[in-house]
């Protein structure tokens, strides 16, 4: 069910599933459709943990690069809450 007050969103082609060490998260990079506004980014886990960056990014590439830097620095498991994420067998 959509809310009429919420704008249509444009999603970056860089958005999508990202898997490392058998753990998958969804990277969502978006902005209001038809605008040149900055890009917002959030990461969703299979357990519905959400990590959202407070500051927007001038380009979708900068957003994705920040995501990759976070994974390199803190690991993909840093997007999960207190519990260990499931791994693919």
DSSP file (Angstrom, degrees, kcal/mol; ACC not computed):
  #  RESIDUE AA STRUCTURE BP1 BP2  ACC     N-H-->O    O-->H-N    N-H-->O    O-->H-N    TCO  KAPPA ALPHA  PHI   PSI    X-CA   Y-CA   Z-CA
    1    1 A X              0   0    0      0, 0.0     2,-0.3     0, 0.0     0, 0.0   0.000 360.0 360.0 360.0 125.0    0.0    0.0    0.0
    2    2 A X        -     0   0    0      2,-0.0     2,-0.5     3,-0.0     3,-0.0  -0.665 360.0-127.4-100.2 153.6    1.6    3.3   -1.0
    3    3 A X    >   -     0   0    0     -2,-0.3     3,-1.8     1,-0.1    -1,-0.0  -0.861  11.3-144.6 -97.6 125.0    1.2    6.6    0.6
    4    4 A X  T 3  S+     0   0    0     -2,-0.5    -1,-0.1     1,-0.3    -2,-0.0   0.715  98.1  61.1 -63.2 -19.5    0.2    9.4   -1.9
    5    5 A X  T 3  S+     0   0    0      2,-0.1     2,-0.4    -3,-0.0    -1,-0.3   0.632  86.3  88.6 -82.6 -12.9    2.3   11.9    0.0
    6    6 A X  S <  S-     0   0    0     -3,-1.8     3,-0.1     1,-0.1     2,-0.0  -0.715  80.2-123.8 -89.5 133.4    5.5   10.0   -0.7
    7    7 A X        -     0   0    0     -2,-0.4    -4,-0.1     1,-0.1    -2,-0.1  -0.327  30.5 -96.2 -71.5 154.9    7.3   10.8   -3.9
    8    8 A X        -     0   0    0     25,-0.1    25,-2.7     1,-0.1     2,-0.4  -0.409  46.2-133.6 -60.6 145.7    8.2    8.2   -6.5
    9    9 A X  E     -A   32   0A   0     23,-0.3     2,-0.5    -3,-0.1    23,-0.2  -0.853   8.3-146.4-111.2 145.2   11.7    7.0   -6.0
   10   10 A X  E     -A   31   0A   0     21,-3.4    21,-1.8    -2,-0.4     2,-0.4  -0.930  20.1-149.9-104.0 128.1   14.5    6.6   -8.6
   11   11 A X  E     -A   30   0A   0     -2,-0.5    19,-0.2    19,-0.2    17,-0.0  -0.842  14.8-118.8-105.0 136.0   16.8    3.7   -7.7
   12   12 A X    >   -     0   0    0     17,-2.8     3,-1.6    -2,-0.4    17,-0.2  -0.338  16.9-126.0 -65.8 147.2   20.4    3.6   -8.7
   13   13 A X  T 3  S+     0   0    0      1,-0.3    -1,-0.1    -2,-0.0    -2,-0.0   0.641 111.8  66.5 -67.0 -12.5   21.6    0.8  -10.9
   14   14 A X  T 3  S+     0   0    0     15,-0.1    -1,-0.3     2,-0.0    13,-0.1   0.577  81.2 100.8 -82.8 -10.9   24.2    0.2   -8.2
   15   15 A X    <   +     0   0    0     -3,-1.6     2,-0.3    14,-0.2    13,-0.2  -0.379  52.4  81.4 -69.6 152.7   21.4   -0.9   -5.8
   16   16 A X  E    S-B   27   0A   0     11,-2.5    11,-3.0    -2,-0.1     2,-0.2  -0.881  79.2 -28.2 145.1-172.7   20.8   -4.6   -5.3
   17   17 A X  E     -B   26   0A   0     -2,-0.3     2,-0.4     9,-0.2     9,-0.2  -0.481  47.8-168.2 -76.6 143.7   22.0   -7.6   -3.4
   18   18 A X  E     -B   25   0A   0      7,-2.7     7,-2.5    -2,-0.2     2,-0.4  -0.998   3.3-167.0-133.6 127.6   25.6   -7.8   -2.3
   19   19 A X  E     +B   24   0A   0     -2,-0.4     2,-0.3     5,-0.2     5,-0.2  -0.956  14.1 161.9-121.9 133.5   27.1  -11.0   -0.9
   20   20 A X  E >  S-B   23   0A   0      3,-2.4     3,-2.1    -2,-0.4    -2,-0.0  -0.981  71.8   0.0-146.0 138.8   30.4  -11.4    0.9
   21   21 A X  T 3  S-     0   0    0     -2,-0.3     3,-0.1     1,-0.3    67,-0.1   0.831 130.2 -57.7  53.6  35.8   31.6  -14.4    3.0
   22   22 A X  T 3  S+     0   0    0      1,-0.2    66,-1.3    65,-0.1     2,-0.4   0.583 114.4 116.8  74.7   9.4   28.2  -16.1    2.4
   23   23 A X  E <   -B   20   0A   0     -3,-2.1    -3,-2.4    64,-0.2     2,-0.4  -0.941  48.2-159.8-114.6 131.0   26.3  -13.2    3.8
   24   24 A X  E     +B   19   0A   0     -2,-0.4    22,-0.5    62,-0.3     2,-0.3  -0.915  12.2 174.1-115.3 136.1   23.9  -11.2    1.6
   25   25 A X  E     -BC  18  45A   0     -7,-2.5    -7,-2.7    -2,-0.4     2,-0.6  -0.890  30.3-120.4-127.8 162.9   22.5   -7.7    2.2
   26   26 A X  E     -BC  17  44A   0     18,-2.9    18,-2.6    -2,-0.3     2,-0.6  -0.931  20.0-154.5-106.7 122.3   20.4   -5.4    0.1
   27   27 A X  E     -BC  16  43A   0    -11,-3.0   -11,-2.5    -2,-0.6     2,-0.6  -0.867  10.3-168.1 -97.3 121.8   21.9   -2.1   -0.8
   28   28 A X  E     + C   0  42A   0     14,-3.1    14,-2.1    -2,-0.6     2,-0.5  -0.933  10.4 173.8-117.4 109.1   19.3    0.5   -1.5
   29   29 A X  E     + C   0  41A   0     -2,-0.6   -17,-2.8   -17,-0.2     2,-0.3  -0.968  22.1 145.7-117.0 118.2   20.5    3.8   -3.1
   30   30 A X  E     -AC  11  40A   0     10,-2.2    10,-3.2    -2,-0.5     2,-0.3  -0.935  27.9-174.6-149.5 166.8   17.7    6.1   -4.1
   31   31 A X  E     -A   10   0A   0    -21,-1.8   -21,-3.4    -2,-0.3     8,-0.1  -0.955  51.9 -68.9-154.5 163.2   16.4    9.7   -4.6
   32   32 A X  E >   -A    9   0A   0     -2,-0.3     3,-1.2   -23,-0.2     5,-0.3  -0.360  64.3-104.8 -58.1 133.3   13.1   11.3   -5.5
   33   33 A X  T 3  S+     0   0    0    -25,-2.7   -25,-0.1     1,-0.2    -1,-0.1  -0.249 100.1  21.0 -61.7 143.9   12.4   10.5   -9.2
   34   34 A X  T 3  S+     0   0    0      1,-0.3     2,-0.3    -3,-0.1    -1,-0.2   0.635 104.4 104.1  76.3  14.6   12.9   13.3  -11.7
   35   35 A X    <   -     0   0    0     -3,-1.2    -1,-0.3     2,-0.1    -4,-0.0  -0.753  68.6-139.5-121.1 169.1   15.2   15.3   -9.4
   36   36 A X        +     0   0    0     -2,-0.3     3,-0.1    -3,-0.1    -3,-0.1  -0.016  58.7 137.0-111.3  26.3   18.9   16.0   -9.2
   37   37 A X        -     0   0    0     -5,-0.3    -2,-0.1     1,-0.1    -3,-0.0  -0.217  63.8 -84.9 -67.3 163.2   18.8   15.7   -5.4
   38   38 A X        -     0   0    0      1,-0.1     2,-0.3    18,-0.0    -6,-0.2  -0.232  48.9-102.5 -66.5 160.8   21.5   13.9   -3.5
   39   39 A X  B     -E   57   0B   0     18,-3.3    18,-2.8    -8,-0.1     2,-0.3  -0.663  25.9-149.3 -90.1 138.4   21.3   10.1   -3.1
   40   40 A X  E     -C   30   0A   0    -10,-3.2   -10,-2.2    -2,-0.3     2,-0.4  -0.795  14.6-159.6-100.0 148.1   20.2    8.4    0.1
   41   41 A X  E     +C   29   0A   0     12,-0.3    12,-2.1    -2,-0.3     2,-0.3  -0.993  16.0 166.4-134.1 138.6   21.6    5.0    1.0
   42   42 A X  E     -CD  28  52A   0    -14,-2.1   -14,-3.1    -2,-0.4     2,-0.4  -0.981  21.9-144.0-141.6 157.5   20.4    2.2    3.3
   43   43 A X  E     -CD  27  51A   0      8,-2.7     8,-2.5    -2,-0.3     2,-0.4  -0.983  13.5-162.5-123.3 129.9   21.4   -1.4    3.8
   44   44 A X  E     -CD  26  50A   0    -18,-2.6   -18,-2.9    -2,-0.4     6,-0.2  -0.916   5.0-153.7-113.9 137.3   18.9   -4.1    4.7
   45   45 A X  E >   -C   25   0A   0      4,-2.1     3,-1.8    -2,-0.4   -20,-0.1  -0.575  34.1-105.0-101.2 170.3   19.7   -7.5    6.1
   46   46 A X  T 3  S+     0   0    0    -22,-0.5   -21,-0.1     1,-0.3    -1,-0.1   0.729 123.8  56.3 -64.9 -21.6   17.7  -10.7    5.9
   47   47 A X  T 3  S-     0   0    0      2,-0.1    -1,-0.3    34,-0.0     3,-0.1   0.307 122.2-108.9 -91.5   8.1   16.8  -10.1    9.6
   48   48 A X    <   +     0   0    0     -3,-1.8     2,-0.3     1,-0.3    -2,-0.1   0.714  64.9 154.7  69.1  24.0   15.4   -6.7    8.6
   49   49 A X        -     0   0    0      2,-0.0    -4,-2.1    32,-0.0     2,-0.5  -0.646  29.7-153.6 -72.6 139.6   18.1   -4.8   10.4
   50   50 A X  E     -D   44   0A   0     -2,-0.3     2,-0.5    -6,-0.2    -6,-0.2  -0.977  16.3-172.0-123.2 128.5   18.4   -1.4    8.6
   51   51 A X  E     -D   43   0A   0     -8,-2.5    -8,-2.7    -2,-0.5     2,-0.4  -0.981  13.3-177.0-115.6 119.1   21.5    0.8    8.4
   52   52 A X  E     -D   42   0A   0     -2,-0.5     2,-0.4   -10,-0.2   -10,-0.2  -0.964  23.7-131.4-121.3 131.4   20.8    4.2    7.0
   53   53 A X        -     0   0    0    -12,-2.1   -12,-0.3    -2,-0.4    -2,-0.0  -0.640  11.2-150.4 -77.5 132.8   23.4    6.9    6.3
   54   54 A X  S    S+     0   0    0     -2,-0.4     2,-0.4   -14,-0.1    -1,-0.1   0.897  79.0  63.2 -70.7 -41.1   22.3   10.2    7.7
   55   55 A X  S    S-     0   0    0     -3,-0.1   -14,-0.2     1,-0.1    -2,-0.1  -0.703  83.5-130.0 -90.9 134.4   24.1   12.3    5.2
   56   56 A X        -     0   0    0     -2,-0.4     2,-0.4   -16,-0.1   -16,-0.2  -0.266  18.6-123.9 -74.7 168.5   23.2   12.1    1.5
   57   57 A X  B     -E   39   0B   0    -18,-2.8   -18,-3.3     1,-0.1     6,-0.1  -0.919   6.9-135.0-116.7 139.2   25.7   11.5   -1.3
   58   58 A X  S    S+     0   0    0     -2,-0.4     2,-0.3   -20,-0.2    -1,-0.1   0.833  92.6  22.0 -61.0 -32.8   26.2   13.8   -4.4
   59   59 A X  S  > S-     0   0    0    -20,-0.1     4,-1.6     1,-0.1     5,-0.1  -0.942  74.2-124.4-134.2 156.7   26.4   10.7   -6.7
   60   60 A X  H  > S+     0   0    0     -2,-0.3     4,-2.5     1,-0.2     5,-0.2   0.840 113.1  58.7 -66.4 -31.5   25.2    7.1   -6.5
   61   61 A X  H  > S+     0   0    0      2,-0.2     4,-2.7     1,-0.2    -1,-0.2   0.905 104.0  50.4 -63.7 -41.8   28.7    6.0   -7.1
   62   62 A X  H  > S+     0   0    0      2,-0.2     4,-1.9     1,-0.2    -1,-0.2   0.887 110.3  50.9 -64.4 -37.3   30.0    7.9   -4.0
   63   63 A X  H  X S+     0   0    0     -4,-1.6     4,-2.0     2,-0.2    -2,-0.2   0.953 112.5  44.9 -62.5 -49.1   27.2    6.2   -2.0
   64   64 A X  H  X S+     0   0    0     -4,-2.5     4,-2.7     1,-0.2    -2,-0.2   0.882 110.4  54.6 -64.8 -37.9   28.2    2.7   -3.2
   65   65 A X  H  X S+     0   0    0     -4,-2.7     4,-2.4     1,-0.2    -1,-0.2   0.885 107.4  50.9 -61.7 -37.5   31.9    3.4   -2.7
   66   66 A X  H  X S+     0   0    0     -4,-1.9     4,-2.3     2,-0.2    -2,-0.2   0.901 109.1  51.2 -66.1 -40.2   31.1    4.3    0.9
   67   67 A X  H  X S+     0   0    0     -4,-2.0     4,-2.4     2,-0.2    -2,-0.2   0.949 111.6  46.9 -58.9 -49.1   29.2    1.0    1.3
   68   68 A X  H  X S+     0   0    0     -4,-2.7     4,-2.5     1,-0.2    -2,-0.2   0.885 111.4  51.6 -61.6 -39.0   32.2   -0.9   -0.1
   69   69 A X  H  X S+     0   0    0     -4,-2.4     4,-2.4     2,-0.2    -1,-0.2   0.885 109.1  50.7 -65.2 -38.5   34.6    1.1    2.2
   70   70 A X  H  X>S+     0   0    0     -4,-2.3     4,-3.4     2,-0.2     5,-0.7   0.915 110.8  48.6 -65.2 -43.0   32.4    0.2    5.2
   71   71 A X  H  X5S+     0   0    0     -4,-2.4     4,-1.6     3,-0.2    -2,-0.2   0.922 114.0  46.7 -61.8 -43.6   32.4   -3.5    4.3
   72   72 A X  H  <5S+     0   0    0     -4,-2.5    -2,-0.2    -5,-0.2    -1,-0.2   0.882 120.7  38.3 -64.9 -38.3   36.2   -3.4    3.8
   73   73 A X  H  <5S+     0   0    0     -4,-2.4    -2,-0.2    -5,-0.2    -3,-0.2   0.903 136.1  13.7 -80.5 -44.4   36.7   -1.6    7.2
   74   74 A X  H  <5S-     0   0    0     -4,-3.4    -3,-0.2    -5,-0.2    -2,-0.2   0.566 103.4-115.2-114.7 -13.0   34.1   -3.2    9.4
   75   75 A X    ><< -     0   0    0     -4,-1.6     3,-1.6    -5,-0.7     4,-0.2   0.110  30.9 -85.1  88.7 153.2   33.0   -6.3    7.5
   76   76 A X  G >  S+     0   0    0      1,-0.3     3,-1.4     2,-0.2    -1,-0.1   0.778 123.4  67.6 -66.5 -25.2   29.6   -7.2    6.1
   77   77 A X  G >  S+     0   0    0      1,-0.3     3,-1.6     2,-0.2    -1,-0.3   0.649  79.5  80.6 -70.0 -12.5   28.5   -8.5    9.5
   78   78 A X  G <  S+     0   0    0     -3,-1.6    -1,-0.3     1,-0.3    -2,-0.2   0.684  82.8  63.7 -66.8 -15.8   28.6   -5.0   10.8
   79   79 A X  G <  S+     0   0    0     -3,-1.4    -1,-0.3    -4,-0.2     2,-0.2   0.554  90.3  84.7 -84.1  -7.2   25.2   -4.3    9.3
   80   80 A X  S <  S-     0   0    0     -3,-1.6     5,-0.1     1,-0.2     4,-0.0  -0.622  78.9-121.7 -94.5 154.6   23.6   -6.9   11.5
   81   81 A X        -     0   0    0     -2,-0.2    -1,-0.2     1,-0.1     4,-0.1   0.429  63.5 -52.7 -66.5-145.6   22.3   -6.4   15.0
   82   82 A X  S    S+     0   0    0      2,-0.1     2,-0.2     0, 0.0    -1,-0.1   0.737 114.6  83.3 -71.1 -24.2   23.6   -8.3   18.0
   83   83 A X  S    S-     0   0    0      1,-0.1     2,-0.2     0, 0.0    -3,-0.0  -0.486  87.8-106.3 -85.7 152.3   22.9  -11.7   16.4
   84   84 A X        -     0   0    0     -2,-0.2    -1,-0.1     1,-0.1    -2,-0.1  -0.540  40.7-115.7 -70.4 137.7   25.3  -13.5   14.0
   85   85 A X        -     0   0    0     -2,-0.2     2,-0.1     1,-0.1    -1,-0.1  -0.373  32.4-100.2 -71.2 154.4   24.0  -13.4   10.4
   86   86 A X        -     0   0    0    -62,-0.1     2,-0.3    -2,-0.1   -62,-0.3  -0.480  37.1-148.3 -71.1 146.7   23.0  -16.6    8.7
   87   87 A X        -     0   0    0     -2,-0.1     2,-0.2   -64,-0.1   -64,-0.2  -0.876  20.5-105.6-115.0 151.9   25.6  -17.9    6.3
   88   88 A X              0   0    0    -66,-1.3   -65,-0.0    -2,-0.3     0, 0.0  -0.538 360.0 360.0 -73.3 137.6   25.0  -19.9    3.2
   89   89 A X              0   0    0     -2,-0.2    -1,-0.1   -67,-0.0   -67,-0.0   0.432 360.0 360.0 -90.4 360.0   25.9  -23.6    3.6
